[in-house]
Structure formats: structure tokens, C-alpha cells
Amino acid sequence: MKNPTSAISVLFLFSLSFFSCKKDRNVNPENLIKGNWEEMDLNGLKRSLNFTKDNSFFLNIVLNDGSSSQFIGSYQIQGDRLKITTTEKLEQEQGKPVQRTPTNYTLYENATFSITGDILKLNYTSYPADAPVNTPAKFRRLITIDEGGLTP
């Protein structure tokens, strides 16, 4: 005959170990990148990115002279790879109407990204003087007031 106390003890230890184990939480990179980001260490302009929950993308560039541009498009993530395709460019010089131009090109070509805390690091290919160059960019997450509360 088995001892009922030892069976209960084994069951208790099993349930304790089962509930005390941490579950691995694989955070979807798309969830991490969503939101507003402002590029760090820029002189003479302000550049910000916005990744939305419906995979829309906005790049805003404001120059010190007050002129601005906005690229509108969509983004896709696959692992640490980021693909941004533009569909429209808006440009405005101070005191003049906005000019809209349809576009269809890739921003941040061959981009990979990583997020540590509130810092987004992009590595992409740029072409200054027609030669490909690996280019890094750093962005800080902007905290915005959304629907009555602070959200990252």
C-alpha cells in the first residue's frame, strides 16, 4: 500500500515547480518598433519616424529654415530586417503650399534594426558619391500622450 502523504507531497512539488517556472516571452519585434522615434545627434535638421500598428510609416524632416518634408509609406519586419517602401512625399517651404508627389522607393535600403531600452539603432546602405556605405542611425523613443494616458 502506498503512502498517501508522499503522493500528495510529490503532487505539491510538481505543481510548485510548474507554476514557478518563468515562461519565455518572445516579444514580437513589430510591437517594439511601433511608435514615434526621433533621430539623435543631428545638426541642422530634425528627423523623426513613426511606425503605426497597421504597418504605416511616416518620416518627418524639418530643417532649421522652417521647410519640411514627410515621406509616407508602409513597413515590413522579418526578424531584424526592416523594409520601408514610400508611397508619397509631401514638401513644404515656409509660407508656401504643400506639394504632394507620388513615390515608390525603399528608404533605409538593406536595413537591419535593434532596440535596447528606448534606443532604436538602424544600419542601412546609403550611396554618397555613388558608392555603397554601411550607415548607422540612432533614434530615441518619444513618449506621447495618447487617448488620455502616456504611452511609449
MIFI-705753 format. One line per field, with one value per atom (N, C-alpha, C, O): residue in one letter; atom name; x, y, z. Coordinates in nm, 4 decimals, m for minus. Atoms other than C-alpha are relative to their C-alpha. Example, Ala and Ser with C-alpha at 12.3 -4.5 7.8 and 13.67 -1.06 7.14 Angstrom:
<sites>
r = A_A_A_A_S_S_S_S
a = N_CA_C_O_N_CA_C_O
c1 = 0.0890_1.2300_0.0900_0.1936_m0.0820_1.3670_m0.0770_m0.0261
c2 = m0.1190_m0.4500_0.1200_0.1181_m0.1190_m0.1060_0.1090_0.2198
c3 = 0.0000_0.7800_0.0000_0.0665_m0.0060_0.7140_0.0730_0.0899
</sites>
This chain:
<sites>
r = M_M_M_M_K_K_K_K_N_N_N_N_P_P_P_P_T_T_T_T_S_S_S_S_A_A_A_A_I_I_I_I_S_S_S_S_V_V_V_V_L_L_L_L_F_F_F_F_L_L_L_L_F_F_F_F_S_S_S_S_L_L_L_L_S_S_S_S_F_F_F_F_F_F_F_F_S_S_S_S_C_C_C_C_K_K_K_K_K_K_K_K_D_D_D_D_R_R_R_R_N_N_N_N_V_V_V_V_N_N_N_N_P_P_P_P_E_E_E_E_N_N_N_N_L_L_L_L_I_I_I_I_K_K_K_K_G_G_G_G_N_N_N_N_W_W_W_W_E_E_E_E_E_E_E_E_M_M_M_M_D_D_D_D_L_L_L_L_N_N_N_N_G_G_G_G_L_L_L_L_K_K_K_K_R_R_R_R_S_S_S_S_L_L_L_L_N_N_N_N_F_F_F_F_T_T_T_T_K_K_K_K_D_D_D_D_N_N_N_N_S_S_S_S_F_F_F_F_F_F_F_F_L_L_L_L_N_N_N_N_I_I_I_I_V_V_V_V_L_L_L_L_N_N_N_N_D_D_D_D_G_G_G_G_S_S_S_S_S_S_S_S_S_S_S_S_Q_Q_Q_Q_F_F_F_F_I_I_I_I_G_G_G_G_S_S_S_S_Y_Y_Y_Y_Q_Q_Q_Q_I_I_I_I_Q_Q_Q_Q_G_G_G_G_D_D_D_D_R_R_R_R_L_L_L_L_K_K_K_K_I_I_I_I_T_T_T_T_T_T_T_T_T_T_T_T_E_E_E_E_K_K_K_K_L_L_L_L_E_E_E_E_Q_Q_Q_Q_E_E_E_E_Q_Q_Q_Q_G_G_G_G_K_K_K_K_P_P_P_P_V_V_V_V_Q_Q_Q_Q_R_R_R_R_T_T_T_T_P_P_P_P_T_T_T_T_N_N_N_N_Y_Y_Y_Y_T_T_T_T_L_L_L_L_Y_Y_Y_Y_E_E_E_E_N_N_N_N_A_A_A_A_T_T_T_T_F_F_F_F_S_S_S_S_I_I_I_I_T_T_T_T_G_G_G_G_D_D_D_D_I_I_I_I_L_L_L_L_K_K_K_K_L_L_L_L_N_N_N_N_Y_Y_Y_Y_T_T_T_T_S_S_S_S_Y_Y_Y_Y_P_P_P_P_A_A_A_A_D_D_D_D_A_A_A_A_P_P_P_P_V_V_V_V_N_N_N_N_T_T_T_T_P_P_P_P_A_A_A_A_K_K_K_K_F_F_F_F_R_R_R_R_R_R_R_R_L_L_L_L_I_I_I_I_T_T_T_T_I_I_I_I_D_D_D_D_E_E_E_E_G_G_G_G_G_G_G_G_L_L_L_L_T_T_T_T_P_P_P_P
a = N_CA_C_O_N_CA_C_O_N_CA_C_O_N_CA_C_O_N_CA_C_O_N_CA_C_O_N_CA_C_O_N_CA_C_O_N_CA_C_O_N_CA_C_O_N_CA_C_O_N_CA_C_O_N_CA_C_O_N_CA_C_O_N_CA_C_O_N_CA_C_O_N_CA_C_O_N_CA_C_O_N_CA_C_O_N_CA_C_O_N_CA_C_O_N_CA_C_O_N_CA_C_O_N_CA_C_O_N_CA_C_O_N_CA_C_O_N_CA_C_O_N_CA_C_O_N_CA_C_O_N_CA_C_O_N_CA_C_O_N_CA_C_O_N_CA_C_O_N_CA_C_O_N_CA_C_O_N_CA_C_O_N_CA_C_O_N_CA_C_O_N_CA_C_O_N_CA_C_O_N_CA_C_O_N_CA_C_O_N_CA_C_O_N_CA_C_O_N_CA_C_O_N_CA_C_O_N_CA_C_O_N_CA_C_O_N_CA_C_O_N_CA_C_O_N_CA_C_O_N_CA_C_O_N_CA_C_O_N_CA_C_O_N_CA_C_O_N_CA_C_O_N_CA_C_O_N_CA_C_O_N_CA_C_O_N_CA_C_O_N_CA_C_O_N_CA_C_O_N_CA_C_O_N_CA_C_O_N_CA_C_O_N_CA_C_O_N_CA_C_O_N_CA_C_O_N_CA_C_O_N_CA_C_O_N_CA_C_O_N_CA_C_O_N_CA_C_O_N_CA_C_O_N_CA_C_O_N_CA_C_O_N_CA_C_O_N_CA_C_O_N_CA_C_O_N_CA_C_O_N_CA_C_O_N_CA_C_O_N_CA_C_O_N_CA_C_O_N_CA_C_O_N_CA_C_O_N_CA_C_O_N_CA_C_O_N_CA_C_O_N_CA_C_O_N_CA_C_O_N_CA_C_O_N_CA_C_O_N_CA_C_O_N_CA_C_O_N_CA_C_O_N_CA_C_O_N_CA_C_O_N_CA_C_O_N_CA_C_O_N_CA_C_O_N_CA_C_O_N_CA_C_O_N_CA_C_O_N_CA_C_O_N_CA_C_O_N_CA_C_O_N_CA_C_O_N_CA_C_O_N_CA_C_O_N_CA_C_O_N_CA_C_O_N_CA_C_O_N_CA_C_O_N_CA_C_O_N_CA_C_O_N_CA_C_O_N_CA_C_O_N_CA_C_O_N_CA_C_O_N_CA_C_O_N_CA_C_O_N_CA_C_O_N_CA_C_O_N_CA_C_O_N_CA_C_O_N_CA_C_O_N_CA_C_O_N_CA_C_O_N_CA_C_O_N_CA_C_O_N_CA_C_O_N_CA_C_O_N_CA_C_O_N_CA_C_O_N_CA_C_O_N_CA_C_O_N_CA_C_O_N_CA_C_O_N_CA_C_O_N_CA_C_O_N_CA_C_O_N_CA_C_O_N_CA_C_O_N_CA_C_O_N_CA_C_O_N_CA_C_O_N_CA_C_O_N_CA_C_O_N_CA_C_O_N_CA_C_O_N_CA_C_O
c1 = 0.0844_0.0000_0.0890_0.1849_m0.0790_0.1358_m0.0401_m0.1531_0.0227_0.1690_m0.0676_m0.0085_0.0706_m0.0911_0.0708_0.0573_m0.0709_0.1250_0.1093_0.1278_m0.1072_0.4147_m0.0581_0.0030_0.0640_0.1790_m0.0434_m0.0287_0.0413_0.0411_0.1231_0.1199_m0.1234_0.3962_0.0563_0.0996_m0.0497_0.5019_m0.0871_m0.0349_0.0914_0.1925_0.0222_0.0212_m0.0248_0.2594_0.1299_0.1324_m0.1278_0.6247_m0.0088_0.0478_0.0173_0.5285_m0.0745_m0.0327_0.0788_0.2651_0.0784_0.0666_m0.0811_0.5045_0.1051_0.1263_m0.1023_0.7775_m0.0625_m0.0015_0.0678_0.5279_m0.0368_m0.0149_0.0448_0.3907_0.1128_0.0979_m0.1092_0.7247_0.0926_0.1753_m0.0842_0.8884_m0.0436_m0.1627_0.0305_0.9126_m0.0241_0.0491_0.0254_0.7620_0.0838_0.0970_m0.0727_0.9751_m0.1006_m0.1981_0.0892_0.8116_0.0753_0.1596_m0.0616_0.9179_m0.0761_m0.1910_0.0631_0.8437_0.0132_0.1229_0.0033_0.7432_0.0707_0.0325_m0.0716_0.9890_m0.0902_m0.0615_0.0931_0.6961_m0.0622_m0.0851_0.0578_0.5481_0.0995_0.0599_m0.1015_0.8774_0.0226_0.0480_m0.0334_0.9248_m0.1157_m0.0942_0.1165_0.5733_0.0141_0.0548_m0.0058_0.5588_0.0798_0.1101_m0.0703_0.7426_0.1454_0.1747_m0.1437_1.1216_0.0605_0.0202_m0.0699_1.3484_0.1482_0.2090_m0.1412_1.6960_0.0868_0.0602_m0.0915_1.9778_0.1225_0.1564_m0.1286_2.2938_m0.0054_0.0849_0.0098_2.1751_0.0245_m0.0151_m0.0201_2.2839_m0.0679_m0.0491_0.0594_2.0775_m0.1335_m0.1950_0.1317_1.7650_m0.0525_0.0209_0.0665_1.5184_m0.0664_m0.1407_0.0575_1.4217_m0.0681_m0.0089_0.0741_1.1536_m0.0729_m0.1138_0.0676_0.9983_m0.1241_m0.1281_0.1196_0.6534_m0.0384_m0.0666_0.0442_0.5702_m0.1337_m0.1413_0.1328_0.1972_m0.0353_0.0326_0.0424_0.0123_m0.0535_m0.0583_0.0491_m0.1309_0.1094_0.0795_m0.1180_0.2226_0.0150_0.0802_m0.0260_0.2037_0.1280_0.1658_m0.1271_0.5241_0.0001_m0.0515_m0.0135_0.5961_0.1412_0.1868_m0.1289_0.9346_m0.0189_m0.0557_0.0125_0.9279_0.1385_0.2174_m0.1277_1.2227_m0.0309_m0.1036_0.0179_1.2302_0.1381_0.2233_m0.1270_1.5162_m0.0059_m0.1139_m0.0058_1.6326_m0.0661_m0.1098_0.0620_1.4958_m0.1532_m0.2198_0.1451_1.1414_m0.0626_m0.1809_0.0562_1.0983_m0.0060_0.0686_0.0168_0.9852_m0.0413_m0.0936_0.0405_0.9297_m0.0584_m0.0203_0.0546_0.7249_m0.0094_m0.0646_0.0139_0.7566_m0.1033_m0.0983_0.1079_0.4518_0.0122_0.0403_m0.0085_0.4514_m0.0374_m0.1194_0.0280_0.4480_0.1320_0.2352_m0.1198_0.6935_m0.0330_m0.1465_0.0096_0.7541_0.1219_0.2316_m0.1101_0.9650_0.0092_m0.0916_m0.0274_1.1248_0.1262_0.2372_m0.1133_1.3465_0.0511_m0.0240_m0.0556_1.5822_0.0084_0.0713_m0.0019_1.5306_m0.1234_m0.2339_0.1061_1.3231_m0.0061_0.0941_0.0186_1.1807_m0.1058_m0.2181_0.0902_1.0234_m0.0172_0.0805_0.0312_0.8506_m0.0858_m0.1876_0.0764_0.7297_m0.1056_m0.0891_0.1054_0.4108_m0.0248_m0.0833_0.0273_0.4043_0.1026_0.1503_m0.0878_0.6266_m0.0708_m0.1210_0.0562_0.4958_0.1151_0.2005_m0.1049_0.7183_m0.0643_m0.1616_0.0512_0.6612_0.1144_0.1914_m0.0912_0.8751_m0.0808_m0.2016_0.0694_0.7925_m0.0799_m0.0263_0.0871_0.4960_m0.0558_m0.1257_0.0487_0.4211_m0.0899_m0.0827_0.0872_0.1581_0.0788_0.1897_m0.0592_0.2351_m0.0024_m0.1020_m0.0053_0.3467_0.0018_0.0825_0.0096_0.2487_0.0597_0.0348_m0.0609_0.4496_m0.0148_0.0277_0.0039_0.3717_0.1422_0.2235_m0.1319_0.6749_m0.0165_m0.1240_m0.0018_0.7662_0.1463_0.2021_m0.1366_1.1095_0.0239_m0.0563_m0.0352_1.2784_0.0843_0.1846_m0.0807_1.4011_0.0845_0.0449_m0.0894_1.6897_0.0242_m0.0109_m0.0244_1.7979_0.0812_0.1749_m0.0647_1.9067_0.0064_0.1056_m0.0022_1.8115_m0.0168_m0.0966_0.0208_1.8521_m0.0171_0.0264_0.0226_1.7482_0.0137_0.0031_0.0030_1.7829_m0.0535_m0.0361_0.0561_1.6078_0.0505_0.0342_m0.0456_1.7658_m0.0581_m0.0221_0.0670_1.5508_m0.0799_m0.1691_0.0700_1.4333_0.0835_0.0603_m0.0874_1.7016_m0.0188_m0.0061_0.0124_1.6400_0.1260_0.1596_m0.1183_1.9542_m0.0321_m0.0737_0.0172_1.9246_0.1374_0.2208_m0.1161_2.2010_m0.0542_m0.1341_0.0537_2.1360_0.1081_0.2153_m0.0933_2.3085_m0.0396_m0.1541_0.0215_2.3433_0.1012_0.1956_m0.0826_2.5066_0.0563_0.0248_m0.0631_2.7076_0.1063_0.1824_m0.0963_2.9160_m0.0099_0.0906_0.0290_2.7566_0.0725_0.0828_m0.0625_2.9413_m0.0780_m0.1066_0.0771_2.7511_0.0819_0.1996_m0.0633_2.8298_m0.0951_m0.2137_0.0799_2.7067_m0.0173_0.0811_0.0290_2.5356_m0.0824_m0.1880_0.0788_2.4211_m0.0826_m0.0442_0.0814_2.1462_m0.0592_m0.0952_0.0564_2.0205_m0.1204_m0.1179_0.1227_1.6721_m0.0407_m0.0225_0.0515_1.5250_m0.1522_m0.2146_0.1465_1.1672_m0.0583_m0.0107_0.0716_0.9343_m0.1221_m0.1947_0.1183_0.6719_m0.1090_m0.0874_0.1097_0.3362_m0.1215_m0.1389_0.1259_0.0074_m0.1025_m0.1292_0.0904_m0.2423_m0.1225_m0.1098_0.1261_m0.6051_m0.0037_m0.0452_0.0148_m0.5803_0.1110_0.0995_m0.1082_m0.2559_0.1313_0.1346_m0.1309_0.1136_0.0223_m0.0002_m0.0297_0.2092_0.1332_0.1643_m0.1270_0.5500_m0.0221_0.0736
c2 = m0.1177_0.0000_0.1241_0.1323_m0.1217_0.3430_0.0985_0.0992_m0.1013_0.6253_0.1208_0.1818_m0.1121_0.8951_0.1340_0.2263_m0.1245_1.1641_0.0239_0.1374_m0.0183_1.1020_0.0324_0.1091_m0.0314_1.1111_0.1466_0.2140_m0.1403_1.4462_0.0904_0.1958_m0.0795_1.5749_0.0103_0.1176_m0.0006_1.4740_0.0904_0.1681_m0.0843_1.6391_0.1479_0.2322_m0.1369_1.9553_0.0530_0.1649_m0.0424_1.9725_0.0196_0.1146_m0.0132_1.9164_0.1288_0.2025_m0.1201_2.1929_0.1258_0.2271_m0.1139_2.4278_0.0296_0.1452_m0.0211_2.3737_0.0445_0.1218_m0.0375_2.4085_0.1478_0.2169_m0.1387_2.7438_0.0982_0.2171_m0.0921_2.8880_0.0208_0.1120_m0.0158_2.8418_0.1234_0.1468_m0.1147_3.1582_m0.0480_m0.1324_0.0321_3.1315_0.0927_0.2112_m0.0838_3.2543_0.0864_0.0377_m0.0918_3.5602_0.0545_0.1433_m0.0498_3.6118_0.1245_0.1168_m0.1256_3.9763_0.0194_0.0125_m0.0224_4.0420_0.1322_0.2358_m0.1237_4.2970_0.1104_0.2286_m0.1013_4.4708_0.0778_0.1981_m0.0695_4.5515_0.0971_0.2026_m0.0868_4.7019_0.1257_0.2322_m0.1138_4.9314_0.0982_0.2128_m0.0879_5.0759_0.1223_0.1126_m0.1240_5.4369_0.1064_0.0951_m0.1157_5.7631_m0.0008_m0.0308_m0.0007_5.7965_0.1273_0.1733_m0.1185_6.0994_m0.0303_m0.0835_0.0295_6.0743_0.0844_0.2023_m0.0644_6.1600_0.0535_0.0062_m0.0517_6.3636_0.0582_0.0347_m0.0669_6.5634_0.1494_0.2084_m0.1452_6.9178_0.0561_0.0058_m0.0672_7.1456_m0.0540_0.0031_0.0519_6.9319_m0.0896_m0.1314_0.0903_6.7243_m0.1077_m0.0776_0.1113_6.3788_m0.0939_m0.1359_0.0916_6.1611_m0.1054_m0.0809_0.1136_5.8246_m0.0335_m0.0137_0.0503_5.6899_m0.1314_m0.1360_0.1316_5.3198_m0.0265_m0.0258_0.0187_5.2512_m0.1485_m0.2343_0.1389_4.9362_m0.0632_m0.1858_0.0560_4.8992_m0.0016_m0.0074_0.0063_4.8963_0.1203_0.1113_m0.1247_5.2533_0.0614_0.0370_m0.0601_5.4544_0.1467_0.1836_m0.1425_5.8275_0.0432_0.0132_m0.0616_6.0022_0.1495_0.1968_m0.1457_6.3726_0.0615_0.0231_m0.0703_6.6002_0.1493_0.2018_m0.1438_6.9614_0.0642_0.0291_m0.0718_7.1920_0.1264_0.1751_m0.1216_7.4924_0.1197_0.2116_m0.1127_7.7263_m0.0073_0.0801_0.0130_7.6019_m0.0865_m0.1195_0.0886_7.3889_m0.1419_m0.1787_0.1368_7.0317_m0.0940_m0.0532_0.1078_6.7015_m0.1125_m0.1337_0.1188_6.3993_m0.1099_m0.0899_0.1182_6.0546_m0.0897_m0.1145_0.0857_5.8310_m0.1333_m0.1377_0.1313_5.4580_m0.1098_m0.0917_0.1157_5.1175_m0.0684_m0.0453_0.0724_4.8927_m0.1464_m0.1830_0.1432_4.5209_m0.0396_0.0126_0.0511_4.3376_m0.1490_m0.2196_0.1428_3.9983_m0.0239_0.0033_0.0144_3.9087_0.1374_0.2193_m0.1324_4.2050_0.0856_0.1914_m0.0738_4.3203_0.0902_0.0515_m0.0998_4.6299_0.0498_0.0957_m0.0501_4.7207_0.1089_0.0877_m0.1151_5.0623_0.0412_0.0689_m0.0414_5.1488_0.1257_0.1288_m0.1249_5.5030_m0.0003_m0.0638_m0.0151_5.5897_0.1458_0.1768_m0.1419_5.9675_0.0850_0.0482_m0.0966_6.2642_0.1343_0.1815_m0.1328_6.5927_0.0956_0.0659_m0.0988_6.9018_0.1365_0.1724_m0.1342_7.2481_0.0938_0.0686_m0.1078_7.5573_0.1005_0.1145_m0.0931_7.8206_0.1023_0.1687_m0.0960_8.0305_m0.0448_0.0318_0.0502_7.8129_m0.1207_m0.1845_0.1172_7.5427_m0.1312_m0.1374_0.1342_7.1750_m0.0557_m0.0420_0.0678_6.9892_m0.1504_m0.2006_0.1459_6.6215_m0.0650_m0.0229_0.0738_6.3780_m0.1487_m0.1956_0.1454_6.0076_m0.0566_m0.0106_0.0634_5.7891_m0.1518_m0.2029_0.1457_5.4228_m0.0439_m0.0971_0.0452_5.3566_m0.0406_m0.0115_0.0530_5.1966_0.1013_0.1513_m0.0811_5.4084_m0.0942_m0.2078_0.0799_5.2816_m0.1375_m0.2405_0.1222_5.0224_m0.1019_m0.0655_0.1122_4.6810_0.0221_m0.0135_m0.0375_4.7982_m0.1190_m0.2095_0.0869_4.5960_0.0925_0.2077_m0.0854_4.7223_m0.0795_m0.2022_0.0571_4.6592_0.1075_0.2270_m0.0924_4.8138_m0.0425_m0.1573_0.0224_4.8442_0.1118_0.2284_m0.1027_5.0224_0.0908_0.0455_m0.0982_5.3407_0.0471_0.1559_m0.0370_5.3437_m0.0992_m0.2204_0.0764_5.2226_0.0244_0.1391_m0.0116_5.1518_m0.0591_m0.1744_0.0454_5.1274_m0.0076_0.0810_0.0107_5.0042_m0.0220_m0.1128_0.0073_5.0574_0.0405_0.0869_m0.0359_5.1160_0.1351_0.1560_m0.1284_5.4701_0.0114_m0.0671_m0.0120_5.5906_0.1407_0.2063_m0.1304_5.9098_m0.0171_m0.1137_0.0061_5.9752_m0.1315_m0.1819_0.1199_5.6680_m0.1272_m0.2210_0.1219_5.4134_m0.0441_0.0387_0.0446_5.1969_0.0116_m0.0242_m0.0178_5.2774_m0.0524_m0.0194_0.0442_5.0985_0.1199_0.1770_m0.1214_5.3777_m0.0315_m0.0940_0.0192_5.3692_0.1252_0.2363_m0.1115_5.5878_m0.0431_m0.1594_0.0266_5.6122_0.0899_0.2090_m0.0734_5.7160_m0.0244_m0.1340_0.0104_5.7842_m0.0051_0.0718_0.0109_5.6764_0.1267_0.1753_m0.1153_5.9712_m0.0492_m0.1362_0.0329_5.9431_0.0990_0.2202_m0.0870_6.0767_m0.0217_m0.1278_0.0121_6.1436_m0.0507_0.0143_0.0635_5.9125_m0.0515_m0.1295_0.0475_5.8551_0.0111_m0.0820_m0.0261_6.0055_m0.0517_m0.0403_0.0486_5.8499_m0.0010_0.0085_0.0070_5.8304_m0.1401_m0.2391_0.1284_5.5539_0.0096_0.1131_m0.0037_5.4598_m0.0201_m0.0200
c3 = 0.0000_0.0000_0.0000_0.0768_0.0113_m0.0983_0.1081_0.1568_m0.1012_0.1464_m0.0647_m0.1537_0.0612_0.0617_0.0236_m0.0567_m0.0291_0.2231_m0.1029_m0.1467_0.0983_m0.0181_m0.1378_m0.2123_0.1281_m0.3197_m0.0036_m0.1055_m0.0079_m0.2041_m0.0061_m0.0697_0.0020_m0.1462_m0.1411_m0.1832_0.1371_m0.4981_m0.0870_m0.1669_0.0757_m0.6463_0.0328_m0.0569_m0.0423_m0.4440_m0.0609_m0.1121_0.0554_m0.5556_m0.1516_m0.2057_0.1450_m0.9193_m0.0346_m0.1239_0.0299_m0.9135_0.0355_m0.0335_m0.0385_m0.7329_m0.1068_m0.1435_0.1023_m0.9916_m0.1323_m0.2062_0.1234_m1.2777_m0.0008_m0.1004_m0.0052_m1.1631_0.0264_m0.0018_m0.0289_m1.0546_m0.1194_m0.1184_0.1184_m1.3944_m0.0781_m0.0985_0.0842_m1.5997_m0.1413_m0.1931_0.1393_m1.9411_m0.0855_m0.0551_0.0941_m2.2274_m0.0735_m0.1308_0.0700_m2.3675_m0.1193_m0.1061_0.1224_m2.7234_m0.0424_m0.0858_0.0357_m2.7884_m0.1501_m0.2055_0.1438_m3.1457_m0.0315_0.0229_0.0320_m3.2969_m0.0531_m0.0340_0.0499_m3.4669_0.1136_0.1009_m0.1138_m3.1277_0.0613_0.1108_m0.0573_m3.0116_m0.0822_m0.0259_0.0864_m3.3103_m0.0147_m0.0543_0.0161_m3.3106_0.0894_0.2052_m0.0759_m3.2015_m0.0716_m0.1904_0.0538_m3.2519_0.0467_0.1624_m0.0264_m3.2706_m0.0563_m0.1631_0.0499_m3.3060_m0.0110_0.0819_0.0221_m3.4549_0.0924_0.1160_m0.0934_m3.2184_m0.0744_m0.1828_0.0473_m3.2803_m0.1406_m0.2209_0.1303_m3.5810_0.0171_0.1177_0.0023_m3.6630_m0.1233_m0.2341_0.1139_m3.8804_m0.0447_m0.1347_0.0354_m3.9012_0.1111_0.2007_m0.0945_m3.7043_m0.0839_m0.1772_0.0758_m3.8304_0.0984_0.1978_m0.0871_m3.6746_m0.0829_m0.1964_0.0625_m3.7601_0.0800_0.2014_m0.0669_m3.6815_m0.0666_m0.1863_0.0442_m3.7124_0.0675_0.1904_m0.0573_m3.6655_0.0102_m0.0463_m0.0185_m3.5638_m0.1279_m0.1386_0.1265_m3.9160_m0.1081_m0.2274_0.0868_m4.0680_m0.0923_m0.1963_0.0709_m4.1936_0.0557_0.1703_m0.0368_m4.1840_m0.0394_m0.1450_0.0277_m4.1652_0.0399_0.1502_m0.0287_m4.1858_m0.0155_m0.1231_0.0029_m4.0974_0.0121_0.0984_m0.0014_m4.1711_0.0056_m0.0787_m0.0139_m4.0507_0.0016_0.0832_0.0074_m4.1478_0.0848_0.1182_m0.0817_m3.9470_m0.0670_0.0023_0.0705_m4.2174_0.0020_m0.0533_m0.0111_m4.1406_m0.1080_m0.0985_0.1032_m4.4542_0.0550_0.1458_m0.0506_m4.4059_m0.1127_m0.2164_0.0908_m4.5837_0.0826_0.1977_m0.0628_m4.4981_m0.1051_m0.2133_0.0841_m4.6534_0.0657_0.1862_m0.0487_m4.6194_m0.0723_m0.1921_0.0626_m4.6809_0.0959_0.1859_m0.0854_m4.5206_0.0356_m0.0274_m0.0408_m4.3424_0.0257_0.0563_m0.0290_m4.3011_0.0814_0.0615_m0.0821_m4.0462_m0.0198_m0.0216_0.0082_m4.0891_0.0825_0.0367_m0.0912_m3.7930_0.0380_0.0910_m0.0281_m3.7538_m0.1265_m0.1254_0.1263_m4.1136_m0.0085_0.0296_0.0107_m4.1834_m0.1429_m0.1978_0.1365_m4.5232_0.0034_0.0490_0.0047_m4.5740_m0.1450_m0.2146_0.1361_m4.9003_0.0063_0.0755_m0.0014_m4.9649_m0.1101_m0.2143_0.0997_m5.1494_m0.0352_m0.1390_0.0225_m5.1188_0.0757_0.1830_m0.0650_m5.0383_0.0032_m0.0988_m0.0171_m4.9000_0.0297_0.1132_m0.0243_m4.9139_0.0198_m0.0464_m0.0214_m4.7783_0.0367_0.1295_m0.0350_m4.7816_0.0799_0.0605_m0.0870_m4.5247_m0.0805_m0.1692_0.0664_m4.6391_m0.1336_m0.2000_0.1290_m4.9424_0.0228_0.1279_m0.0160_m5.0028_m0.0074_m0.0604_0.0009_m4.9567_m0.1414_m0.2124_0.1294_m5.2680_0.0248_0.1030_m0.0117_m5.2993_m0.1230_m0.2359_0.1102_m5.5084_0.0269_0.1325_m0.0187_m5.5553_m0.0078_m0.0880_0.0005_m5.4812_0.0067_0.0383_m0.0148_m5.4892_0.0085_m0.0875_m0.0181_m5.3474_0.1451_0.2339_m0.1313_m5.0499_0.0761_0.0253_m0.0912_m4.7600_0.0850_0.1113_m0.0853_m4.5476_m0.0629_m0.0054_0.0771_m4.8047_0.0809_0.1519_m0.0701_m4.6652_0.1508_0.2146_m0.1414_m4.3163_0.0931_0.0689_m0.1155_m4.0003_0.1188_0.1160_m0.1157_m3.6604_0.1285_0.1299_m0.1341_m3.2897_0.0934_0.0700_m0.0986_m2.9916_0.1366_0.1781_m0.1364_m2.6492_0.0850_0.0691_m0.0801_m2.3941_m0.0910_m0.1627_0.0828_m2.5648_m0.1179_m0.1706_0.1116_m2.8366_m0.1149_m0.0976_0.1244_m3.1924_m0.0813_m0.1109_0.0846_m3.3946_m0.1355_m0.1459_0.1380_m3.7724_m0.0657_m0.0470_0.0873_m4.0012_m0.1396_m0.1621_0.1357_m4.3702_m0.0991_m0.0603_0.1060_m4.7024_m0.0573_m0.0973_0.0671_m4.8303_m0.1137_m0.1221_0.1204_m5.1504_m0.0177_m0.1170_0.0249_m5.1007_m0.1088_m0.1056_0.1115_m5.4129_m0.0764_m0.1266_0.0794_m5.5776_0.0433_m0.0356_m0.0522_m5.3610_0.1234_0.2099_m0.1163_m5.1107_0.1289_0.1339_m0.1305_m4.7479_0.1067_0.1059_m0.1134_m4.4351_0.0932_0.1401_m0.0747_m4.2407_0.1242_0.1139_m0.1220_m3.8772_0.0318_m0.0050_m0.0500_m3.7286_0.1332_0.1512_m0.1328_m3.3692_0.0220_m0.0090_m0.0282_m3.2650_0.1448_0.1980_m0.1363_m2.9210_m0.0070_m0.0801_m0.0025_m2.8483_0.0607_0.1633_m0.0526_m2.7992_0.0756_0.0275_m0.0787_m2.5300_m0.0395_m0.0384_0.0426_m2.6470_0.0891_0.1491_m0.0726_m2.4784_m0.1012_m0.2022_0.0953_m2.6461_0.0744_0.1688_m0.0556_m2.5567_0.1527_0.2217_m0.1422_m2.2112_0.0890_0.2111_m0.0851_m2.0904_m0.0737_m0.1964_0.0616_m2.1523_m0.0549_0.0147_0.0603_m2.3908_m0.0711_m0.1299_0.0726_m2.5303_m0.1477_m0.2251
</sites>
